[in-house]
């Protein structure tokens, strides 16, 4: 797609930082906004609105994300610019909503400085993999999963397991 077409398409900018994993954040909101605006300038993207959110995407229900998706469904924009697909979704419902909007033509452009996407069968497949990886990472980092990994790695030679609380000295 050439830059002339991108200049006429209305694009939403979306930046998100999880509030429950501050030590895991690669880019702050401010850094994301700077990088995304610079990317939009270089790519001649027509940013019509910016959405900024500080909330985990592990579960559906993000108010600002939902507002952005509703605006896309109303035709207020036809694309999204975000740092990476994991900024849009770390759960299957939100990821599925984005892919469905691409399938139905409501989203014709997804732009990421860190990820390639085209609205082709291959592009949608790669996007679904990126959303799936994001979900897996979220599950892997959850407290319950950490405890299960700890239990699995603490097997005694007899096949019994050590208590995670005893291993942690609790």
DRENNUNU-236920 format. One record per residue: x, y, z of N, C-alpha, C in turn. Coordinates in steps of 0.02 Angstrom, whole numbers, plus 50000, padded with zeros to 5 digits. Layout:
<atoms>
n_x:X, n_y:Y, n_z:Z, ca_x:X, ca_y:Y, ca_z:Z, c_x:X, c_y:Y, c_z:Z .
...
</atoms>
This chain:
<atoms>
n_x:50043, n_y:49941, n_z:50000, ca_x:50000, ca_y:50000, ca_z:50000, c_x:50045, c_y:50062, c_z:50000 .
n_x:50030, n_y:50110, n_z:49957, ca_x:50073, ca_y:50168, ca_z:49953, c_x:50054, c_y:50220, c_z:50005 .
n_x:50099, n_y:50269, n_z:50014, ca_x:50089, ca_y:50320, ca_z:50066, c_x:50030, c_y:50365, c_z:50051 .
n_x:50012, n_y:50374, n_z:49988, ca_x:49955, ca_y:50417, ca_z:49971, c_x:49891, c_y:50387, c_z:50001 .
n_x:49881, n_y:50322, n_z:49994, ca_x:49822, ca_y:50290, ca_z:50023, c_x:49822, c_y:50295, c_z:50098 .
n_x:49881, n_y:50289, n_z:50130, ca_x:49884, ca_y:50293, ca_z:50203, c_x:49869, c_y:50363, c_z:50228 .
n_x:49885, n_y:50414, n_z:50188, ca_x:49871, ca_y:50483, ca_z:50209, c_x:49796, c_y:50496, c_z:50212 .
n_x:49757, n_y:50461, n_z:50172, ca_x:49685, ca_y:50473, ca_z:50172, c_x:49648, c_y:50428, c_z:50221 .
n_x:49679, n_y:50374, n_z:50243, ca_x:49647, ca_y:50330, ca_z:50292, c_x:49651, c_y:50361, c_z:50361 .
n_x:49597, n_y:50354, n_z:50398, ca_x:49595, ca_y:50380, ca_z:50467, c_x:49622, c_y:50325, c_z:50512 .
n_x:49672, n_y:50343, n_z:50551, ca_x:49707, ca_y:50295, ca_z:50594, c_x:49702, c_y:50319, c_z:50667 .
n_x:49687, n_y:50273, n_z:50712, ca_x:49690, ca_y:50286, ca_z:50783, c_x:49758, c_y:50264, c_z:50810 .
n_x:49786, n_y:50304, n_z:50853, ca_x:49848, ca_y:50286, ca_z:50888, c_x:49827, c_y:50258, c_z:50956 .
n_x:49855, n_y:50200, n_z:50974, ca_x:49838, ca_y:50169, ca_z:51038, c_x:49903, c_y:50152, c_z:51075 .
n_x:49909, n_y:50177, n_z:51135, ca_x:49966, ca_y:50162, ca_z:51178, c_x:49939, c_y:50135, c_z:51244 .
n_x:49971, n_y:50081, n_z:51269, ca_x:49949, ca_y:50050, ca_z:51331, c_x:50008, c_y:50027, c_z:51371 .
n_x:50002, n_y:50037, n_z:51436, ca_x:50052, ca_y:50011, ca_z:51483, c_x:50013, c_y:49974, c_z:51537 .
n_x:50035, n_y:49914, n_z:51552, ca_x:50003, ca_y:49875, ca_z:51604, c_x:50021, c_y:49905, c_z:51672 .
n_x:49972, n_y:49912, n_z:51715, ca_x:49986, ca_y:49940, ca_z:51781, c_x:50009, c_y:49887, c_z:51830 .
n_x:49996, n_y:49823, n_z:51815, ca_x:50014, ca_y:49771, ca_z:51863, c_x:50082, c_y:49738, c_z:51850 .
n_x:50117, n_y:49760, n_z:51798, ca_x:50182, ca_y:49732, ca_z:51783, c_x:50232, c_y:49788, c_z:51767 .
n_x:50241, n_y:49838, n_z:51812, ca_x:50283, ca_y:49895, ca_z:51795, c_x:50356, c_y:49876, c_z:51779 .
n_x:50382, n_y:49824, n_z:51811, ca_x:50451, ca_y:49805, ca_z:51799, c_x:50460, c_y:49770, c_z:51731 .
n_x:50407, n_y:49749, n_z:51701, ca_x:50411, ca_y:49713, ca_z:51637, c_x:50399, c_y:49759, c_z:51577 .
n_x:50385, n_y:49822, n_z:51588, ca_x:50369, ca_y:49867, ca_z:51533, c_x:50431, c_y:49883, c_z:51493 .
n_x:50427, n_y:49872, n_z:51427, ca_x:50482, ca_y:49889, ca_z:51383, c_x:50483, c_y:49964, c_z:51371 .
n_x:50425, n_y:49993, n_z:51357, ca_x:50420, ca_y:50064, ca_z:51345, c_x:50366, c_y:50095, c_z:51388 .
n_x:50381, n_y:50152, n_z:51417, ca_x:50330, ca_y:50189, ca_z:51454, c_x:50279, c_y:50218, c_z:51404 .
n_x:50225, n_y:50243, n_z:51430, ca_x:50174, ca_y:50275, ca_z:51387, c_x:50207, c_y:50332, c_z:51348 .
n_x:50246, n_y:50373, n_z:51383, ca_x:50277, ca_y:50430, ca_z:51351, c_x:50323, c_y:50408, c_z:51294 .
n_x:50362, n_y:50356, n_z:51307, ca_x:50408, ca_y:50331, ca_z:51255, c_x:50370, c_y:50301, c_z:51197 .
n_x:50316, n_y:50264, n_z:51211, ca_x:50274, ca_y:50237, ca_z:51157, c_x:50245, c_y:50293, c_z:51115 .
n_x:50219, n_y:50344, n_z:51148, ca_x:50188, ca_y:50400, ca_z:51111, c_x:50239, c_y:50434, c_z:51067 .
n_x:50298, n_y:50446, n_z:51093, ca_x:50351, ca_y:50478, ca_z:51053, c_x:50367, c_y:50435, c_z:50992 .
n_x:50379, n_y:50371, n_z:51003, ca_x:50398, ca_y:50326, ca_z:50948, c_x:50342, c_y:50318, c_z:50897 .
n_x:50280, n_y:50313, n_z:50921, ca_x:50223, ca_y:50305, ca_z:50876, c_x:50211, c_y:50368, c_z:50835 .
n_x:50216, n_y:50426, n_z:50866, ca_x:50207, ca_y:50488, ca_z:50828, c_x:50262, c_y:50496, c_z:50776 .
n_x:50323, n_y:50479, n_z:50794, ca_x:50378, ca_y:50482, ca_z:50746, c_x:50367, c_y:50433, c_z:50689 .
n_x:50346, n_y:50373, n_z:50704, ca_x:50331, ca_y:50322, ca_z:50653, c_x:50275, c_y:50347, c_z:50607 .
n_x:50223, n_y:50376, n_z:50637, ca_x:50167, ca_y:50402, ca_z:50597, c_x:50190, c_y:50457, c_z:50550 .
n_x:50235, n_y:50500, n_z:50575, ca_x:50261, ca_y:50554, ca_z:50533, c_x:50301, c_y:50525, c_z:50474 .
n_x:50345, n_y:50477, n_z:50488, ca_x:50386, ca_y:50447, ca_z:50436, c_x:50344, c_y:50409, c_z:50384 .
n_x:50291, n_y:50376, n_z:50407, ca_x:50249, ca_y:50336, ca_z:50363, c_x:50190, c_y:50375, c_z:50334 .
n_x:50186, n_y:50440, n_z:50349, ca_x:50132, ca_y:50483, ca_z:50325, c_x:50063, c_y:50456, c_z:50345 .
n_x:50056, n_y:50435, n_z:50407, ca_x:49992, ca_y:50409, ca_z:50432, c_x:49948, c_y:50468, c_z:50455 .
n_x:49885, n_y:50463, n_z:50442, ca_x:49837, ca_y:50514, ca_z:50461, c_x:49806, c_y:50495, c_z:50529 .
n_x:49838, n_y:50516, n_z:50583, ca_x:49814, ca_y:50501, ca_z:50651, c_x:49758, c_y:50550, c_z:50667 .
n_x:49698, n_y:50523, n_z:50678, ca_x:49640, ca_y:50566, ca_z:50692, c_x:49623, c_y:50569, c_z:50767 .
n_x:49650, n_y:50521, n_z:50805, ca_x:49636, ca_y:50521, ca_z:50877, c_x:49687, c_y:50476, c_z:50912 .
n_x:49704, n_y:50495, n_z:50974, ca_x:49750, ca_y:50455, ca_z:51014, c_x:49714, c_y:50427, c_z:51074 .
n_x:49725, n_y:50363, n_z:51087, ca_x:49696, ca_y:50329, ca_z:51145, c_x:49754, c_y:50305, c_z:51188 .
n_x:49752, n_y:50323, n_z:51252, ca_x:49806, ca_y:50304, ca_z:51298, c_x:49774, c_y:50270, c_z:51358 .
n_x:49802, n_y:50213, n_z:51378, ca_x:49772, ca_y:50173, ca_z:51431, c_x:49826, c_y:50144, c_z:51475 .
n_x:49813, n_y:50143, n_z:51540, ca_x:49857, ca_y:50111, ca_z:51589, c_x:49818, c_y:50056, c_z:51623 .
n_x:49815, n_y:49999, n_z:51590, ca_x:49776, ca_y:49943, ca_z:51617, c_x:49800, c_y:49879, c_z:51584 .
n_x:49800, n_y:49825, n_z:51621, ca_x:49820, ca_y:49761, ca_z:51594, c_x:49772, c_y:49739, c_z:51539 .
n_x:49798, n_y:49702, n_z:51490, ca_x:49756, ca_y:49676, ca_z:51436, c_x:49746, c_y:49600, c_z:51445 .
n_x:49761, n_y:49575, n_z:51504, ca_x:49753, ca_y:49502, ca_z:51516, c_x:49681, c_y:49480, c_z:51512 .
n_x:49636, n_y:49525, n_z:51530, ca_x:49564, ca_y:49509, ca_z:51529, c_x:49528, c_y:49562, c_z:51489 .
n_x:49472, n_y:49544, n_z:51457, ca_x:49433, ca_y:49594, ca_z:51421, c_x:49402, c_y:49644, c_z:51470 .
n_x:49383, n_y:49701, n_z:51444, ca_x:49349, ca_y:49750, ca_z:51487, c_x:49386, c_y:49816, c_z:51494 .
n_x:49437, n_y:49828, n_z:51453, ca_x:49472, ca_y:49892, ca_z:51455, c_x:49427, c_y:49946, c_z:51424 .
n_x:49412, n_y:49997, n_z:51464, ca_x:49364, ca_y:50048, ca_z:51442, c_x:49388, c_y:50086, c_z:51380 .
n_x:49450, n_y:50107, n_z:51380, ca_x:49476, ca_y:50148, ca_z:51325, c_x:49483, c_y:50106, c_z:51262 .
n_x:49507, n_y:50045, n_z:51269, ca_x:49511, ca_y:49999, ca_z:51212, c_x:49442, c_y:49988, c_z:51182 .
n_x:49393, n_y:49975, n_z:51225, ca_x:49324, ca_y:49963, ca_z:51202, c_x:49296, c_y:50025, c_z:51167 .
n_x:49312, n_y:50084, n_z:51193, ca_x:49290, ca_y:50146, ca_z:51161, c_x:49321, c_y:50153, c_z:51091 .
n_x:49385, n_y:50136, n_z:51085, ca_x:49418, ca_y:50139, ca_z:51020, c_x:49386, c_y:50090, c_z:50971 .
n_x:49375, n_y:50028, n_z:50993, ca_x:49344, ca_y:49978, ca_z:50949, c_x:49274, c_y:49999, c_z:50928 .
n_x:49235, n_y:50027, n_z:50974, ca_x:49168, ca_y:50050, ca_z:50958, c_x:49171, c_y:50107, c_z:50906 .
n_x:49220, n_y:50150, n_z:50912, ca_x:49229, ca_y:50204, ca_z:50864, c_x:49247, c_y:50177, c_z:50795 .
n_x:49287, n_y:50125, n_z:50794, ca_x:49304, ca_y:50093, ca_z:50729, c_x:49241, c_y:50061, c_z:50699 .
n_x:49202, n_y:50028, n_z:50741, ca_x:49140, ca_y:49997, ca_z:50716, c_x:49091, c_y:50048, c_z:50687 .
n_x:49094, n_y:50110, n_z:50713, ca_x:49051, ca_y:50164, ca_z:50688, c_x:49081, c_y:50196, c_z:50625 .
n_x:49142, n_y:50177, n_z:50606, ca_x:49173, ca_y:50204, ca_z:50546, c_x:49214, c_y:50267, c_z:50557 .
n_x:49230, n_y:50283, n_z:50619, ca_x:49268, ca_y:50344, ca_z:50634, c_x:49342, c_y:50337, c_z:50614 .
n_x:49365, n_y:50277, n_z:50607, ca_x:49434, ca_y:50263, ca_z:50584, c_x:49434, c_y:50194, c_z:50553 .
n_x:49485, n_y:50181, n_z:50513, ca_x:49490, ca_y:50115, ca_z:50481, c_x:49556, c_y:50081, c_z:50495 .
n_x:49593, n_y:50108, n_z:50544, ca_x:49656, ca_y:50076, ca_z:50561, c_x:49679, c_y:50096, c_z:50630 .
n_x:49730, n_y:50058, n_z:50653, ca_x:49759, ca_y:50069, ca_z:50719, c_x:49835, c_y:50068, c_z:50712 .
n_x:49867, n_y:50113, n_z:50747, ca_x:49940, ca_y:50113, ca_z:50754, c_x:49954, c_y:50099, c_z:50828 .
n_x:49992, n_y:50046, n_z:50841, ca_x:50013, ca_y:50029, ca_z:50910, c_x:50084, c_y:50005, c_z:50908 .
n_x:50117, n_y:50003, n_z:50965, ca_x:50187, ca_y:49983, ca_z:50968, c_x:50197, c_y:49911, c_z:50945 .
n_x:50153, n_y:49866, n_z:50967, ca_x:50158, ca_y:49795, ca_z:50952, c_x:50087, c_y:49765, c_z:50962 .
n_x:50071, n_y:49709, n_z:50930, ca_x:50005, ca_y:49679, ca_z:50941, c_x:49989, c_y:49666, c_z:51015 .
n_x:50039, n_y:49653, n_z:51056, ca_x:50025, ca_y:49640, ca_z:51127, c_x:49999, c_y:49702, c_z:51164 .
n_x:50006, n_y:49760, n_z:51134, ca_x:49976, ca_y:49820, ca_z:51164, c_x:49901, c_y:49819, c_z:51154 .
n_x:49878, n_y:49787, n_z:51100, ca_x:49806, ca_y:49784, ca_z:51086, c_x:49772, c_y:49728, c_z:51124 .
n_x:49804, n_y:49670, n_z:51129, ca_x:49769, ca_y:49613, ca_z:51159, c_x:49818, c_y:49564, c_z:51190 .
n_x:49801, n_y:49541, n_z:51250, ca_x:49834, ca_y:49485, ca_z:51284, c_x:49782, c_y:49435, c_z:51306 .
n_x:49723, n_y:49439, n_z:51276, ca_x:49670, ca_y:49391, ca_z:51290, c_x:49635, c_y:49374, c_z:51224 .
n_x:49604, n_y:49317, n_z:51222, ca_x:49576, ca_y:49292, ca_z:51159, c_x:49515, c_y:49332, c_z:51135 .
n_x:49477, n_y:49362, n_z:51179, ca_x:49418, ca_y:49400, ca_z:51158, c_x:49439, c_y:49463, c_z:51122 .
n_x:49484, n_y:49502, n_z:51151, ca_x:49506, ca_y:49564, ca_z:51119, c_x:49544, c_y:49550, c_z:51054 .
n_x:49587, n_y:49499, n_z:51055, ca_x:49623, ca_y:49480, ca_z:50995, c_x:49575, c_y:49459, c_z:50940 .
n_x:49524, n_y:49420, n_z:50959, ca_x:49474, ca_y:49398, ca_z:50911, c_x:49434, c_y:49456, c_z:50883 .
n_x:49420, n_y:49506, n_z:50925, ca_x:49382, ca_y:49565, ca_z:50901, c_x:49422, c_y:49602, c_z:50847 .
n_x:49487, n_y:49610, n_z:50859, ca_x:49529, ca_y:49645, ca_z:50810, c_x:49530, c_y:49606, c_z:50745 .
n_x:49542, n_y:49541, n_z:50749, ca_x:49544, ca_y:49500, ca_z:50688, c_x:49477, c_y:49501, c_z:50653 .
n_x:49422, n_y:49498, n_z:50690, ca_x:49356, ca_y:49500, ca_z:50659, c_x:49344, c_y:49566, c_z:50623 .
n_x:49367, n_y:49622, n_z:50653, ca_x:49359, ca_y:49687, ca_z:50620, c_x:49401, c_y:49690, c_z:50556 .
n_x:49458, n_y:49656, n_z:50555, ca_x:49497, ca_y:49651, ca_z:50493, c_x:49458, c_y:49608, c_z:50442 .
n_x:49432, n_y:49551, n_z:50465, ca_x:49394, ca_y:49506, ca_z:50421, c_x:49334, c_y:49542, c_z:50388 .
n_x:49302, n_y:49584, n_z:50426, ca_x:49241, ca_y:49618, ca_z:50400, c_x:49257, c_y:49683, c_z:50364 .
n_x:49320, n_y:49702, n_z:50361, ca_x:49340, ca_y:49763, ca_z:50326, c_x:49332, c_y:49827, c_z:50365 .
n_x:49313, n_y:49822, n_z:50428, ca_x:49308, ca_y:49883, ca_z:50470, c_x:49378, c_y:49910, c_z:50486 .
n_x:49426, n_y:49864, n_z:50494, ca_x:49496, ca_y:49883, ca_z:50501, c_x:49531, c_y:49861, c_z:50436 .
n_x:49560, n_y:49910, n_z:50402, ca_x:49596, ca_y:49895, ca_z:50340, c_x:49672, c_y:49903, c_z:50349 .
n_x:49691, n_y:49936, n_z:50404, ca_x:49762, ca_y:49949, ca_z:50417, c_x:49778, c_y:49939, c_z:50490 .
n_x:49828, n_y:49898, n_z:50504, ca_x:49858, ca_y:49893, ca_z:50570, c_x:49932, c_y:49906, c_z:50561 .
n_x:49958, n_y:49955, n_z:50597, ca_x:50028, ca_y:49973, ca_z:50590, c_x:50063, c_y:49965, c_z:50658 .
n_x:50122, n_y:49935, n_z:50656, ca_x:50163, ca_y:49925, ca_z:50715, c_x:50236, c_y:49938, c_z:50695 .
n_x:50272, n_y:49978, n_z:50732, ca_x:50344, ca_y:49986, ca_z:50717, c_x:50384, c_y:49922, c_z:50727 .
n_x:50356, n_y:49876, n_z:50766, ca_x:50393, ca_y:49815, ca_z:50786, c_x:50366, c_y:49751, c_z:50755 .
n_x:50317, n_y:49756, n_z:50710, ca_x:50283, ca_y:49696, ca_z:50685, c_x:50254, c_y:49711, c_z:50617 .
n_x:50260, n_y:49663, n_z:50571, ca_x:50232, ca_y:49671, ca_z:50504, c_x:50160, c_y:49645, c_z:50503 .
n_x:50117, n_y:49682, n_z:50469, ca_x:50048, ca_y:49658, ca_z:50459, c_x:50021, c_y:49683, c_z:50393 .
n_x:49989, n_y:49638, n_z:50356, ca_x:49948, ca_y:49654, ca_z:50298, c_x:49882, c_y:49616, c_z:50307 .
n_x:49827, n_y:49645, n_z:50283, ca_x:49762, ca_y:49611, ca_z:50292, c_x:49752, c_y:49555, c_z:50241 .
n_x:49799, n_y:49510, n_z:50239, ca_x:49797, ca_y:49451, ca_z:50195, c_x:49787, c_y:49390, c_z:50239 .
n_x:49772, n_y:49332, n_z:50210, ca_x:49768, ca_y:49272, ca_z:50253, c_x:49832, c_y:49260, c_z:50293 .
n_x:49890, n_y:49270, n_z:50261, ca_x:49954, ca_y:49261, ca_z:50298, c_x:49962, c_y:49312, c_z:50353 .
n_x:49943, n_y:49375, n_z:50339, ca_x:49948, ca_y:49428, ca_z:50389, c_x:49903, c_y:49415, c_z:50449 .
n_x:49842, n_y:49393, n_z:50436, ca_x:49795, ca_y:49378, ca_z:50491, c_x:49819, c_y:49318, c_z:50531 .
n_x:49848, n_y:49270, n_z:50497, ca_x:49876, ca_y:49212, ca_z:50532, c_x:49932, c_y:49233, c_z:50579 .
n_x:49978, n_y:49275, n_z:50553, ca_x:50034, ca_y:49298, ca_z:50594, c_x:50009, c_y:49341, c_z:50652 .
n_x:49958, n_y:49381, n_z:50640, ca_x:49929, ca_y:49422, ca_z:50694, c_x:49899, c_y:49378, c_z:50748 .
n_x:49863, n_y:49325, n_z:50727, ca_x:49834, ca_y:49280, ca_z:50777, c_x:49888, c_y:49245, c_z:50817 .
n_x:49944, n_y:49229, n_z:50786, ca_x:50000, ca_y:49199, ca_z:50822, c_x:50028, c_y:49249, c_z:50872 .
n_x:50036, n_y:49312, n_z:50852, ca_x:50061, ca_y:49363, ca_z:50897, c_x:50015, c_y:49372, c_z:50957 .
n_x:49949, n_y:49373, n_z:50945, ca_x:49902, ca_y:49378, ca_z:51001, c_x:49906, c_y:49316, c_z:51045 .
n_x:49913, n_y:49258, n_z:51016, ca_x:49919, ca_y:49196, ca_z:51054, c_x:49983, c_y:49195, c_z:51097 .
n_x:50038, n_y:49219, n_z:51069, ca_x:50100, ca_y:49223, ca_z:51108, c_x:50092, c_y:49272, c_z:51166 .
n_x:50058, n_y:49327, n_z:51154, ca_x:50047, ca_y:49376, ca_z:51207, c_x:50005, c_y:49345, c_z:51264 .
n_x:49955, n_y:49306, n_z:51246, ca_x:49914, ca_y:49273, ca_z:51296, c_x:49956, c_y:49222, c_z:51334 .
n_x:49997, n_y:49184, n_z:51299, ca_x:50039, ca_y:49134, ca_z:51332, c_x:50086, c_y:49167, c_z:51381 .
n_x:50116, n_y:49222, n_z:51362, ca_x:50162, ca_y:49257, ca_z:51407, c_x:50124, c_y:49281, c_z:51469 .
n_x:50064, n_y:49308, n_z:51459, ca_x:50024, ca_y:49330, ca_z:51517, c_x:50008, c_y:49272, c_z:51564 .
n_x:49989, n_y:49215, n_z:51534, ca_x:49974, ca_y:49156, ca_z:51575, c_x:50037, c_y:49132, c_z:51611 .
n_x:50093, n_y:49133, n_z:51577, ca_x:50156, ca_y:49110, ca_z:51606, c_x:50177, c_y:49154, c_z:51664 .
n_x:50162, n_y:49218, n_z:51661, ca_x:50183, ca_y:49265, ca_z:51713, c_x:50133, c_y:49270, c_z:51771 .
n_x:50076, n_y:49238, n_z:51765, ca_x:50026, ca_y:49244, ca_z:51818, c_x:50050, c_y:49209, c_z:51881 .
n_x:50028, n_y:49232, n_z:51940, ca_x:50050, ca_y:49201, ca_z:52003, c_x:50034, c_y:49127, c_z:52008 .
n_x:49975, n_y:49105, n_z:51984, ca_x:49958, ca_y:49034, ca_z:51987, c_x:50005, c_y:48992, c_z:51944 .
n_x:50022, n_y:49018, n_z:51886, ca_x:50067, ca_y:48981, ca_z:51842, c_x:50137, c_y:48978, c_z:51872 .
n_x:50158, n_y:49032, n_z:51905, ca_x:50224, ca_y:49032, ca_z:51937, c_x:50227, c_y:48979, c_z:51991 .
n_x:50173, n_y:48974, n_z:52030, ca_x:50171, ca_y:48923, ca_z:52083, c_x:50171, c_y:48853, c_z:52053 .
n_x:50134, n_y:48842, n_z:51999, ca_x:50133, ca_y:48776, ca_z:51967, c_x:50202, c_y:48758, c_z:51941 .
n_x:50237, n_y:48807, n_z:51911, ca_x:50304, ca_y:48793, ca_z:51886, c_x:50350, c_y:48776, c_z:51944 .
n_x:50341, n_y:48811, n_z:51999, ca_x:50383, ca_y:48799, ca_z:52057, c_x:50370, c_y:48728, c_z:52084 .
n_x:50307, n_y:48708, n_z:52086, ca_x:50290, ca_y:48641, ca_z:52110, c_x:50319, c_y:48589, c_z:52063 .
n_x:50312, n_y:48598, n_z:51998, ca_x:50337, ca_y:48549, ca_z:51950, c_x:50412, c_y:48541, c_z:51954 .
n_x:50447, n_y:48595, n_z:51968, ca_x:50520, ca_y:48591, ca_z:51971, c_x:50545, c_y:48570, c_z:52039 .
n_x:50500, n_y:48556, n_z:52085, ca_x:50521, ca_y:48539, ca_z:52152, c_x:50506, c_y:48466, c_z:52170 .
n_x:50504, n_y:48423, n_z:52120, ca_x:50489, ca_y:48352, ca_z:52133, c_x:50546, c_y:48320, c_z:52172 .
n_x:50528, n_y:48281, n_z:52221, ca_x:50577, ca_y:48242, ca_z:52259, c_x:50591, c_y:48178, c_z:52220 .
n_x:50647, n_y:48146, n_z:52234, ca_x:50663, ca_y:48083, ca_z:52200, c_x:50607, c_y:48031, c_z:52206 .
n_x:50569, n_y:48032, n_z:52260, ca_x:50515, ca_y:47984, ca_z:52269, c_x:50455, c_y:47998, c_z:52224 .
n_x:50455, n_y:48056, n_z:52189, ca_x:50399, ca_y:48074, ca_z:52147, c_x:50350, c_y:48121, c_z:52181 .
n_x:50358, n_y:48128, n_z:52247, ca_x:50315, ca_y:48175, ca_z:52283, c_x:50341, c_y:48246, c_z:52270 .
n_x:50299, n_y:48294, n_z:52286, ca_x:50318, ca_y:48364, ca_z:52274, c_x:50328, c_y:48401, c_z:52340 .
n_x:50374, n_y:48446, n_z:52339, ca_x:50384, ca_y:48490, ca_z:52397, c_x:50328, c_y:48542, c_z:52397 .
n_x:50310, n_y:48565, n_z:52455, ca_x:50260, ca_y:48617, ca_z:52461, c_x:50291, c_y:48683, c_z:52440 .
n_x:50259, n_y:48721, n_z:52393, ca_x:50287, ca_y:48785, ca_z:52373, c_x:50297, c_y:48833, c_z:52432 .
n_x:50249, n_y:48832, n_z:52480, ca_x:50257, ca_y:48877, ca_z:52537, c_x:50317, c_y:48858, c_z:52580 .
n_x:50332, n_y:48792, n_z:52586, ca_x:50391, ca_y:48772, ca_z:52624, c_x:50455, c_y:48791, c_z:52587 .
n_x:50453, n_y:48785, n_z:52521, ca_x:50511, ca_y:48802, ca_z:52481, c_x:50526, c_y:48877, c_z:52486 .
n_x:50473, n_y:48918, n_z:52492, ca_x:50482, ca_y:48990, ca_z:52497, c_x:50494, c_y:49012, c_z:52569 .
n_x:50493, n_y:48966, n_z:52615, ca_x:50504, ca_y:48982, ca_z:52684, c_x:50444, c_y:49015, c_z:52717 .
n_x:50385, n_y:49001, n_z:52693, ca_x:50324, ca_y:49032, ca_z:52721, c_x:50293, c_y:48989, c_z:52773 .
</atoms>
